[in-house]
Amino acid sequence: MTKAYLPTRSLIRISGKDAQDFLHSLITTDIEGLPENEARPGALLTPQGKILFDFVIWRDGEGFIVETETVQRDALMKRLMMYKLRAAVDLAALPEDGVTVFWDDEADQGAVVDSAFAKAGIALSRKPGQHADDRMDAYQALRITAGLVVSGDDYALQDAFPHDILLDKNGGLSFRKGCYVGQEVVSRMQHRGTARRRVAHVTAEAALPAAGTEITAGGKPVGTLGSVSDRNGLAIVRIDRVGDAVANGVPLLAGDVPVVIELPSWTGLTFPAEAEGVES
């Protein structure tokens, strides 16, 4: 079993008789359909449909655990309190520091299966607290392989739609439940098929440049390099521009390094051959 401790993650417990209804009508994840012992990605959106907070959520007895970046936790709790009003919901920051992830074997006792990694064909589980050494580099390499992005490293909060980060493909976005914050914009993007920014794998024959390096095709920007592990990385790219470049044999560059850009195979997505009518 391979494992790694993620010290920058923090936990919030949400409980009370209204907890499920409260979350189901607020965040992108299908909470009513969330099974026991499964962690799903999710987000709380702005009314304009952009990601305000990102997290992983799972059931904990009669309540729920939300795992998010430590830098987001207090602001997320404050925003949840704002929406709580008179609902019978209790919010508490848990004392555990960080989260441990396990892969290459069965889930550790007390851990929950990460469904987003499972979509990518990787068996990974999560458990609150420190149960391993800090091996963020190994976990980051695995996350890049899976094609899963995180805010801060790969995109800025309030700058991305759920489709941009593949929430519509990895189980973090439901189109079958009722309204939630930002739902109208997200549903329109889904039904019109207008998502034009997507997470992509970026590979090179040499080491990739640092995160934040612009990716170009024919001198025009197509995206920005995010997480990097040697010759492999992730980027949220304009699929119309990349598709056009590939169709016309235009080289793709991260800085001055030639790269290959591919959409994660598990998504079933393909690059369009030509730029078509799509929305920002």
Helices and strands as residue ranges (DSSP letters): E 2-6, E 9-15, H 19-24, E 38-45, E 51-60, E 63-69, H 70-84, E 90-93, E 99-103, E 112-114, H 115-119, E 124-128, H 136-146, G 162-165, H 183-192, E 197-203, E 214-217, E 220-229, E 232-238, H 239-247, E 252-254, E 257-258, E 260-262, G 265-267
